[in-house]
Amino acid sequence: MRNILPVCADAKGSMDFSRAPPVDSRMDPGQSAVLPTVWEALRTLSSSEDGDCILSTLGSLKRYLGGAESPAPPGEQEEFARRHFSDVLRCLVGRLSPGWLELLPDGQLEDLWASFFLEGPADQAFLVLMESIEGAASPSFRLTKTAQLLARFLRAGRMAAVMEGQCRQRAGPAFPPLQDALLSKAVGLPDHLGNRLRRENLEPFLPQNYFPLLGEEIVRVLQALVDSLRGGWDCSVSFLSQVLGKACVHGRQKEILGVLVPRLTALTRANCLWQRVCWRLVECVPDRAMEALLTGLVEAALGPEVLSRLLGNLVMKSKKAQFVMTRKILFLQYRYSTPMLQSLLGYLAMDSQRRPLLIQVLKELLETWGSSSAIRHASLPQQCYVSKAVLICLAHLGEAELRDSREDLLASLMAGVKSRLDSSLPAVRRLGMTVAEVASARIHPEGPPLRFQYEEDELSRELLALAAPPPAADSPSEASLAVAPVAAETTDRGSADRGIPQARPEGTGSDLDSDDELVPYDMSGDRELKSGKTPAYVRDCVEALTSSEDWERWEAALRALEGLIIRSPAAAREVSVELAKVLLHLEEKTSVVGFEGLRQRALVAVVVTDPVPVAEYLTSQFYALNFSLRQRMDILDVLTLAAQELSRPGRLPKTPQCGSPSPASQPSSTQAPAWRAVVEERIRSKTRRFTQGSARRGPDASPNEFNLVAGYFFFPLIRHFDRPLVTFDLLGEDQLVLGRLVHTLGALMYLAVNTTVSGRWQLVAVLAEGLTLDQADALRWGPLWVPGPLPTGLCGFRWLWPWARPSWSLCGPFASMVMPMCAGACCPRSPPSCSAFRLSDCWLTCLMSCWKPGPGWQMWQSRTLTRTAGCWQ
């Protein structure tokens, strides 16, 4: 800021008024007389503690502002304002203190001090105030006083004087650094004051209060400029355009345009000069701010008439504005409301110079609407947005304008209708039918009309209302609300046609054949008929899932597969591996509700029905190539759920052998007589019972079916975990799957507890011991499944110590709960050193099992131990 406003300072940055200033010989005598007076006044103000002396000095300086009884000549006033005013203001801010203001009673000195900022050149006063606020210590007396003075500055309307001074540069172009500083400080004032004042911020500096005030000040400046133009004076609105554009770029369109647009709407209604000023105001906005300003104007303007008065033919003069109005708002964004679309497209249709743009927009909209790629990749709200824009364009264009482009429009329309009718979403199909009916009637009225049978909803009624030609409204508010009465009238007319029978002329021959008296059937409970037949055999399901192009049959086969596998286990075992392969590679081709759940339950049913071959296939595919991480985790989930189902006691349905049977299950011949029930009820009412046992016993114990097949689930999964593949590296990038694998192994160990094969599962302790040293959260949480099923002699705490350091208070109770025999016997009270966790103690277990440690495991083990060495010191 000190490079923008002239400052009389020495090399250290402090003002020195002890020496007389040099007089420039090029100055005329009138101007050179100002400098000694100002220099003497500044020296007095910076050093004097006499209130009367300071008062007389400030009075002599105020002569140059024109506020005294005997003002200085105009030449001296201009010289003072241009060369010395900023130095005086800085000197006044530098002297600001509680003791200095109390040199005169009744606040005289403070009022005189503030008058220099409120009555002098507004641009210099504003910059000095902002400079002093940014440079003052926080919190301090000086900061509080300058902030309060700035609030008075804004309430007094001085911001309008700042902007008006930049618009009245008659002596040549303005100083660019000064304008840039004013622009930055004027728009960023809420941010600057908020950073400095923080919790002590004042109400006028809040964005929701400041930007509406800035909008009011812009209207005041425009009013002054219009008056100047009427008087024959030249002026510019370029600075106002930059302020408006920068405020919109900062995201304050709603605050500033909410005040500016209603005022300009009223001022431009019957005044051509105001319209020209508004057009020039928008045209001078920089290109980088054009999009933010135009979107805010289109949202705030009430109808196309207001938009046309505010913008003029801006889209014909500015390429940036044309791109925003005809491309970005219509094709790249779809968050705007229907009235905003009507305002935008109505603006293009209101002038003969802009109507060719509307025809071009319609062609591009229909090309996008008819693109099959756009239909597949665009969301339903975006397709509705484009459809509304198409119908609004057709409503504004006449038959003669559409005749020249009829062939291209019909081709795009038919392509879009075909693509939408092929869609599986009912809303997309209904959208295509509605737009096709309306657009075909507008584009080719002589041809055969398109008619579809579809159920009307709110969206279709809105689209039909948009297709009606816009009525000639007397005011913009009527034009903006013209759609609502049409939609309501359409709805009312439809309800009246359905509910009230129309009067027919008597004596016609159609009375005898009329069916108006017939009562319609109640079809509210009808269901949609399925053309595909539900498969009755497992092989039919396999065939439908692999080679069928009938999507209804494909969906029916997927939904019926689980039940067929459970009802026909023998038939399922014949094709179990093939069925598992089909389900593992199955992809969702249509929008089936609950597809992942149906696929997973069918896979679990196959594994439960034929565990050995299907488990061997799934575990072999876990380490195979060309599988995604999602498929590998699906394999782990399916194996866990299948093991849980196999280990569930009483899995097969059995006839109840105990408990009180239900009355429906007993034959009528064995029912107790009535007198016996009366006796039993009398005994029950007179018997005192201290406790009431359960009426039913638990289910009988049954063998764990997972016992015989547990090895096929467990050992193949742990066989190759340390051997990286081209696309799968458990010890490298795919640690998420490694954590899920350890979780699955722990679940399998828990589900196979007390089985004969569980004794050989001590191998998983070696893997869990290494995983607890890893930094990844998923790998440290995975081994928590392992300590519970391990035999007590392994001491799960030996590998749990390194992992438990970040939250030892949580790990201790967990370990004592899952391993009560070991928690108090062999675990130390404090964490041991990392050297105690060598993996060499369990290599004998590894050699006894089917897994051999590879180089990948050894490298990962050494890297993990090196990274966590000394973590307990």
N, C-alpha and C positions, 0 to 999 in steps of 0.2 A: 504494500500500500504506500510505502514511503517513496517508491519510485514513480507513483502516479501523481500524488499531491506534492507540491514543492515544500520543502522543509529547510529552515535555516538551522543547521546543526553542524557540529564539528566532526572530526574524524571518529570520535568515540560514540557518536550518536546522541550526545546530550547538547541541549541548546546553550549557547553562550551569548549573552546580551551585554557583556561588559565593554566590548569594543564597538566603535561606530561602524556601521555598514558602509561598504564602498558604494559610491553613487555612479551609476552608469551614465556616461556622457551622451549616449544616444537617446536618453529620455528627454522629453520636453519638460519645460519648467513646471507645468501643472502636475505631471505625474511624478516627477522626482521629489516633490514636496511631501508625498504620502509616506515614503520610506523612512525618513528620520522620525516622523511622528509615531509610526507603528513600532519602530525599534525602541524608542524611548518608553512607549507604553508597555511593551513586552518586558523590558528590563524592570520596570516598576512592579508589574504584576508578579514577576517571578521572585522578587526579593522583599517586597514591602509587606509589613504586618499592620499597617495603618489602614483602618477601614475607610475613613474618609478619603484618603489618597487613592485607594483602590476604586472607590465609587466614582471619583472624578475621572480617573483614567478610563474606566469602562464607559463613562458617558461620552468622553472625547472620541473613543473608538466607535461608539454607536452612531456618531454622525455619518460615518461612511455606509451605514446600513439604511439610511433614510428614515430612521425612527425618532430622531431628535427634533427639537424645536427649530434648530438652524442646521439643516442637513448640508453635507458637503456637496460640491458641484458634481454633476453626473460623471464627468471624466474621472474624478478622484474616486467616486464610488465604484466605478468599473475596475479601476486599477486595484483598489483594495480587495474587491471580491475575487479578482483573477489571480493576484500574486500573494496576498498576505492573510486572507481570511482563514486558511487552514492552519497557519502558524498560531494565530490568535486562539483558535479553538483547541489546539493541542496544549497551549500554555494554560488555558482555563481547566482542561481536564487534568493536567499535571498538578495544579494547585488544589485540586478538590480534596478536602479533608474536613472532618467535623469542626476542628478549631478554626479553620479558614472561613467557613461559612458563618461562624458565630461572631465574626469581627463586626458585623452590623446587626442591629436588633430586628426582630419581627420578620426574619427571613428575607430582608431586602436584597442581600447579596446573592442568595440562591435564585431569586426571581430574575435578577438582572443577568446572572450567569446563564440561566436557562433560555433567556430571550435571544441570546446570540445564536443558539442552535435552532430555535423555532422561527426566527425572523430572517436569518441570513440565507445565502445560497443553499438550497436544500440538498443538492448532490454532495457538496463538500461536508456539510453537517452530518449527513447520513454515513458517509465513509469514515469520518473521524469517530463517530459514536461506535460503529462496528469495530474499528481498529482498537479503540480503548477497551471495549468489552472483551475482545479476544486477547488483549495483552494484560489485562488486570488479573491480580491474584484472586483465587477463588477459595473461600468467600472473603469479601472485603467490602469496606464502605464505598470505595470508588466503584466497584462492580455493581453494587446495588443501586447507587444513585444514577449511573449511566444507563442501566437497564430500565429504571423507572422513567428517565428522560426519553429514552427511545420509545417507550410505550406512549408517552404524551405526544411524541413526534408522529406516531402512526395515527393516533386518535384525532390529531389536528389536521389530518389530510395532507401532510407534507410529502407522503409517498407519491401522490399525484403531481406535486411540484417537481419531484425528482424526475419522473418520467416525462413530464411536459417540457422540462428544460432540455432533455435530449431530443425531443421531437421538433424543437424550434432552433435548430442550428442554421442560422441564416448566413453566418460568415464563413461557410465552408464546411467540409465534413468534420464530424466529431472525432475526438481523440480516441483511437481504438482501445488502448489499455484502460482508459477511464470508463468507457462503455462496458468493456468486459468485466471490470471490477464491480460496477453498479449492477450489471445483470446477474452476476454470481451471488452478490450479497442480497439483492432484492428477492431472488427466488429461493435461495438457500437460507434465508433468515431463520425460519423455525429450527432447522438443523443446527446452525451455529449457536443460537441462543439456548437450545436444549442441551447441547454439549457443555456449555459453560455454566448455565444456571442449575441444571439437573433438577433436584427436587424443589428448588426455589423458583422455578420457571413461572412466568406471569401468563395470565389468560390471553392477552393479545398475541402472544408468540406461539400459541398452539396451532398446529396446521389447520384444524377444523375451524378456527377463528380467523387466522391470518389470510388464507387464500380467498375466502369470500370478500374480505376487506380489500384484497388486491384486485379482485374483479370489479368492485365498486369504484376503486380508484382508476382503473382502466376506462370505465364508462365516463367518468368525469373528464379524463384527458381527451377522450374522443369527442365529447361535447365541446370542449375548448377548441379542438382542432377544427371541428365543423364550423364553429363561429368564426375562426380565423380564415377559413376558406371562403366563407361568405363575404368577409371584409377584404378579400384580395391578397391575403398573406400566404406565403409558401410555407409548407410544413411537411413532415414525414411521419409515417407510422411504423417505420422499420424497427425502432426500439421496442414498441409495444408488441409487434409480432414476435420478436425474439423472447420477450418476457412471457407471452402467452404460450409459445411453443415449448420453452424450457419448463414451465410449470406443468404442462401436459406430459412431457417426457418424465418428469419426476413422479408421475402417477396421480396428479391432483386434478384430473379433468372434471371429476364430479363436483368438487368444491368450487372451482373457479368458473366453470362453464354453467353450473347451476345458477349462478348470479348473472353471468354475462349474457347468456342466450335469451332468457326472458326479456331483459331490458332491450337488447338489440332487436328482438322480434317486434316489440311495440314501436321502436323508433324507426324501423325500416318499412313499416306497413304502408305508409303513404308518402315517403320522402325518398326521392331518387338520390339525393346527395348522400344521405346516410347509407343507402345501399352501395354506392360506389366506394365509400370509406370502408365498409365491411369487406367488400371484395378485395380491396387493396390490403386490408389487414390480414386476410387469410393468404393471399398470394405471396406476401413477404415473409411468411413463416419458413424457416430453413427446412431443407428436405429431410434432415434427420428427425425432425419433430412433426413432419406432416402426417404420418400415420396416427400418432397419438392424438393429434388435434382433430383429425377427420372422424375417427371412431367416437371420440367424445361428442363432437357436434351432431353426428348422426343419431347418437343415443339421446341427446338432450333436445333435439329439434322436434317439434310437434307437427309432423306432417311434411310432405314434400314441398309445399308452398313456402314454409319457413326456411327449409334447407336451400331452396332456390334463391330466396332473397339474401341469404347470408353468404352463399358460395358463388353465385353467378355461374359463369362458364369456366370454373376452375379446372374441371376435368379436361377441357380442351386446351388449356394453357400449360398445365403442369403434368409432365409424364409421371412423376411420383404420385400425384393425386389420382391420376387415371388408373395407375396400377393398384393403388389401395382400394379405390371405389369399385373397380370392375373385376379385380382378380382376388385380392387378398381377403376382403370381407366376405366374398361370395364362395370362394373355393377352398381357401386355406383355413378358415375359421368358421365355426358353426355355433358359437355361444350367444349370438345376438337374437333378439326377440323378433316375432313376426311384425309388429309395428315398425321396428327399425328397418326390416327388409322392405316394407311398403314405402317408407320414407325414401330410402336409397333408390329403389327402382322407379318410384314415382318422380324423383328428382331428375333421373335420366330421361324420363318420358315427357317432361314439361316443356322442353325447348326443342325446336326443330333441329338445331345444331347438335344436340345431344342424343337424339333418337337413333341415329345410326349405331351409336355405342350400345344402345339397348338391344338392337337386333343382333349385334355381334355377341353380346352377353348371352342372349337366348340360345344362339347356336352352340356356344361353348358349354352352357349349362346342360343342354340336351345331349351333347357328346359325352359329357361326364356321367349324366344320368343313364345313358345307354351302354356304358362300358362295363363289360362283365368283370374285369379286374377290379374296378372301383366298387362294384356291388359286393364282391367277395371280401375286400379288405376294409371297406368303410363301415363304420358303425351305423346302427339304425337311426340315432338322432341326426347324424350327418346326412344320411339319405333323405330323411324328412326335411331337413333344412334346404337341400338342393331342390327337392320336389316343390316346396313352397315357393322358392325363387322362380322356378319354371312357370308355375301357374300365375304368379303375379306379373311376370313379363308378358305372358299371353293375354292377360286381362288388359294390359296397357296398349298392346299393339292391335292395329286394325287388320282387316282382311286383305286390303291391298298391299300392306307392308309384308304380310306373311306369304303372299302368293309367290314372290320371287324366290324364296328359299324353301318352298313347300317340300320338294323332294328330299333335300338334306335333312330337314326337320323330321319328316315322317320316317326316314331310314333310321335315324338315331332313336326315335320314339319306339319303333317296333323292336329294335335290338334290345332296348332296355326292358320292354314288356316281356319278351321271351326269357331273358335272364332272370327276371324277378318271379315269373311264374314257375321257373324250375327250382326256386329256392325252397328250402325246408322250413323256413320261418313263416308262419301265417301272417305276421305283421308286414313282412316284406312283400308277400304276394298281394295282400290287400292294398298296399301302397301302390304297387304297379297297376292294379286294376283301376283304382281311383284316378290316378294321373292319366292313364291311357284313355279312359272314357272322356275326360274333360279336354285333354290336349288334342285328341283326334277330332273332336267336334269343332275346336277352334282353328286348327291348322287346315283341315279339309272338310268344310261344312257340306260340300256337295256329295261326298262319298258316303258309303254305308257306315252308320254309326257303330261303334264298339259298345257292347253291353256285356257286363259280367254280373254274376250272382255272388254277392259277398255281404257279410253282416256289417252294417254301419257301426262305427264307433266314433269317439270324439275327434280323432285325427282325421278320419274321412269327411266328417261334417265340416271341419275347419278348412280342409282342402277345397271342398265344393264351394264354401263361402268365398275363398280367395279367388276362385275362378270368375266370379261375377265382375263385370266392369265397374270401376270405381265411380261412385255417384259424384255429382257436382256439388261440393260442400261449400257453404258460405264462409266457414272459418276453418283453420287448420285443425282445431280440436274435433270438429265434425268429421273431417277427412280421416283423421287418425283412428276414430272410433267407428268407422263405417262398417267394419267387418262384423262387429258384435251384433248389430241388429239383423244383418243378413243371416248369420248363423242361427240366431234365436228364431227368426221367421221360418227358416227351413225346418228347424226342430218342431216348432209349433204346428206348421203345416203338416208335417209327417204325422204328428200325434193326432191332429184333427182328422186326417184322412183315415187313420187306423181306428179311431174311437167313435166318430160320429158318422153314421150313414148319410150319404148325400141324397138329396131329394131328386126323384126321377120324374120326367114328364109322363103324364098318364096317356093311355091310348096307344102306346108303342108296343111293338111285337116282342120286344126284349123282356117284358115283364114276366112272361110265362117261363122263360129260360133262365131267369136270374137266380144266382146262387147266394145272394146276399143274406138270405134267411138261414143258411146252414151254419151250424155251430162248429167252429174249427176244433180239431183234435188237440188235446193237451200233449205237446211234444217236449215239455221241459225235461223229462227224464230220459230222453233219447241219447244214445251214445254213438260216437263215430264208428262206422263200420270199417273193419280191417279187411283189406283185400287179401293179405297173406294169411296162410293157415299155420297155426302153431305146430312145430315139429313134435312127433310122438316118440321118436327114438333118438338115442345118442348119436348114432351115425348120421342121421338126418341133420342134426345140429352141426356136426363137423363139416358136412357138405355145405350147409348154408353159410357158415362162417368163412369158408375158404373160397368158394366159387360163385356165390350168389350175387347177382346185381340188383336183386329186389331188396331194397333197404328195409321195408316192413318185415319181410321174412327174416332178414339178418337180425333185426332187433328182437323179433319174437323168439328166434333161436337162442340169443344171448340171455333173454329173461327166463326161458324154460330150462336152460342147461343144468343148473344146480339141482332143481327138483328131479330131473330125469336121472342124474347120476346117483342121487340118494335112493330113488325108487328102483333103479335097475343096476345094482353094483356089478353083476356078472357081465352085462353088456358094456359097462364102462371100463372094466379091466381089459377087454379086448383091444380097445383103442386108447388106453390111458396115456401112453407116452406121446402118441400123435396128438391127442387132445391137449395135453400140457404144452406141447410145442406151439400149437395154434393159438392157445390163450396167451402164452408168453409174448408172442409177436403180434398180438391183436392190437389194432389201432382204431381209434374212434373216428368213424367215417361220417356219422350223422350226429345230430345233437340229442344223444340219448341221456336221459336224466339218470344219474347214478351209475355211469358207465364203469368207473374205476371199482366201485363196490361190487357190481355184478361180476366183473372179470375176476376180482380177487376171490370172491366166494366160490366161484366155479373152480378155480385152481385149487383152493383148499379142499373142496369136495373130491377132486381127482386124487390129490395126495392122500387123503384119508381112506379113500376106497382102495387104492393100489399103492401102498407106501413105498415099497422097495424100488421098483423100476422108476417110478416118477421121482422119488427123492434122488436116486442116482443120476437121472437126467438133469434135474435142476441144479444139483451141486456141481456137476461137470460143466454146466453152462455158466456158472458163476465166475469161473476163471477163463472162459472162452473169449475169443476175439469178437469184435464187431457187436458188442453189447454196450448200451448206454448205462450210466450210473443209476438212472431211474429203474431200469430193468433189473440190475443187480440188487438194488435195495428191495424191489418187489419180490425177488426170489427169497431174500432173507425174511421178509414179512410173511410170505406164504408158508415157509418152513416152520416159523414160530407158531403161526395160527394152527397149522395142521398138527404139530406136536402137542399143542395145548388141547386140541380136540381129541387126539388119540389117548392122552393121559387122563382125560376127564373120567371120574368114576361114574359107573352107571350110564355110559354113553349110549348103549343100545336100549331101545324101549323094552321094558319088561312089565309083566302084569303085577299089580300091587299084591304083596304077600302079607302085609301087616297093616295095622291101623284100622280105623273104622271105615268100611267100604261105604261108598255112596249109595243111596237108595236106588238109584237107577240101575246100578250094576248087579243088584241082587234079584234073583227070580221072585216072582210074586208069591210062589208057593212056600218060600222060606221066611217070609216076613213074620215078625213077632205078632202075636195077637194083641188086641187092644188092651185087655186087662193087664198084660205083662208091662206094657208101656206106662200104664197108670201106676203100677206098683214101683217100677224103677224111678219114676219121677218123684213119688212120695218118699222113697228112701234117699234120693239125691238131695231133696230139700231139707231133710232132717239130719243129714250127716255133716259134721264139722271137719273141714280139711285145713291143715296148716300150710300146705303147699300144693300147687297144682302142676302136675307133670305134663309133658307134651303128649298130645293125643296121638301123635304119629311118631314112629321110630324113623331114624335116618335110613337112607338106602343101604342095602347090604354091600359089604366089601366085595370088590371085584378086582381081578388082575389088571395091572397097568399094561394096556395094549401097546404103549410106546416102548416097553421094555425090549421087545424083540427086534425093533427097527431103529433104535436110537443110534446105533453106530453108523447106519447109512446116512443119518442126518448130520452127525457131528464131525467125524473124522475127515470126510472129503472137503469140508469147509475150511479146515485148518491146515490142509496138506500143502498148499502152494501160496500161502499168504505173503512169503518173503521173496517170491520170484516175480519181478516186474514184467509186465507185458508191454506191447507197443502202445496200447490205448488204456492200460489199467495198471496203476502202481499204488498198491495199498500203503506202502511205507513212504511214498512220496507225496504227490499232489492230491491223491484220493483218500485223505485221512478221514473224511466224513464217512465213507463206506467202511473204513477200518473200525471206527467207533461203533457203527451199526453192527458190524460183524461180531465184535466182542460182546455187544449187548445180546445178540442172537445166541452166541455160544453159552452165555450165562443162563439165558432162558431155557435152552435145551438141557443144561446141567440140572437146573431146578426141576424141570418137568420129568427128568429121568432119575430122580432121587431114589435111593434104596434099590436100584437095579444092579444086575451083575456087571454091567459094563461101566458103571460110574467110577469104579476104582482106577481105571486107566486114564481118567480125565485130569490127572494132576498136571498134565502138559500145559493146560490153559493158564496155570499160575505163572509159567515162564513168560508167556505173552503179556499177561496182565501186569507183571512186574516191570516190564519195559515200557508199557503204555502209560503207567502212572508218572513217569519222568518226563513225558512230553508236555510241550507248552500249550497245545490245542485243547480247548475246553471239552470238545466232543470226545477226545481220546482219554481224558482224565475221568470223565463221568462214565464212560463205557465199562471200565473194570469194576465198578461198584456192584455189578451183578454177580461177580465171580466169587467173592469171599464166602457167601452163604453156603453154596453147595459143596465147597472144598472140604476135605477131611480136616479134622481139628489138628492133626500133627503137622500140617503144612504151615500153620501160623500165618493167616492172611495179613496180619499186621506188618509182617516183614517187608512186603512190597507196598503196603498202604501208607507207610510213613512218609515217603517223599511227596506223594500227592497231597497228603493231609495238611502240609504246612500252612497254606494260605487260610484254611478254616479248620484248625485242629479241634475247636470246640464242637463242630458239627460232625467231624469224622470219628471222634472218640466214642460218642454214644452210639453211632451207627455200627461201629465194629464190635462194641460190647454187646449189641443186641443180636447181631448175626452170628457172632462167635463167642458165646458166653464162657466157654471153657478156656479159651486162650487169652481173653482180654486181661486177666489178672495174673497169669502165670509166667509168660515168657516175654512180654512186651515191656520195654523200659518206660519210665515215667517222663523222660524228656527225649526229644528227637535224636536219633543216633547220627553218626557221620555218614556221608554218602558212600564211603568205601565198604560199608556193611552190606550193600545191596548188589553184590556180584552175582551174575547169572550162572556161575559155574556150578552151583549146588544142585541144579536140577537137570544137568545135561544127561544124567543117567536115565531120567524119565523120558527125555526126548529120544534116546536111542532105543528104548523099549517100545516106543509107539511107531506109527507109520510116517512120522515127519522127520526130515533131516534138515538142520539149519543150513541155509545157503549164504552166499556172500552178501546178499542184500540185507539180511537180518543182522549179520555181524557188523556191517558198516553203520546201520541205523542205531544198533546198540551202543557202539563206541561213540557216535556223535551225540546221542542223548545223554550218556553218562558224562561226557566232557562238558556239555552245556549246563548240566545241573550240578557239577562238582562243587563242593563247598557251599551249597545253598543253605546249610543249617548254621554256618558260622556267623 
